[in-house]
């Protein structure tokens, strides 16, 4: 289910469209809905990276990948993506057993604090809680 079809959509601060898909920015996290069939690699992710930097600056943020479409991520680029130190919570929302298995394979390569969910609302709660804990730990 697209975020546009949920109550979460009313809290979107900014909505951007890129060649890879739709980005919905909230105060301290974003929801990405990538297009059907795209292949995401570190180089073609530049536009998304720039929008993230523009919205969050150097602040910690969370990312929810709402996998309503089928797309691929170039696994060999994982070490480059892993350099994003501001990303403190990465949630995926999957809608099939196949997508869940892909998430499990990705975990071997991506070193983010990751969790998989079956609903956007559960992913949002986890991301917000994780960011709150991270902020409290950095204050101590």
Rosetta blueprint (number, residue, H / E / L):
1 X L
2 X L
3 X H
4 X H
5 X H
6 X L
7 X H
8 X H
9 X H
10 X H
11 X H
12 X L
13 X L
14 X E
15 X E
16 X E
17 X E
18 X L
19 X L
20 X L
21 X E
22 X E
23 X E
24 X E
25 X E
26 X L
27 X L
28 X L
29 X E
30 X E
31 X E
32 X E
33 X E
34 X E
35 X L
36 X L
37 X L
38 X L
39 X E
40 X E
41 X L
42 X L
43 X L
44 X L
45 X L
46 X H
47 X H
48 X H
49 X H
50 X H
51 X H
52 X H
53 X H
54 X H
55 X H
56 X H
57 X L
58 X L
59 X L
60 X L
61 X E
62 X E
63 X E
64 X E
65 X E
66 X E
67 X L
68 X L
69 X L
70 X L
71 X L
72 X E
73 X E
74 X L
75 X H
76 X H
77 X H
78 X H
79 X H
80 X H
81 X H
82 X L
83 X L
84 X L
85 X L
86 X L
87 X E
88 X E
89 X E
90 X E
91 X E
92 X E
93 X E
94 X L
95 X L
96 X L
97 X H
98 X H
99 X H
100 X H
101 X H
102 X H
103 X H
104 X H
105 X H
106 X H
107 X L
108 X L
109 X L
110 X L
111 X L
112 X L
113 X L
114 X E
115 X E
116 X E
117 X E
118 X L
119 X L
120 X H
121 X H
122 X H
123 X H
124 X H
125 X H
126 X H
127 X H
128 X H
129 X H
130 X H
131 X H
132 X H
133 X H
134 X H
135 X H
136 X H
137 X H
138 X H
139 X H
140 X L
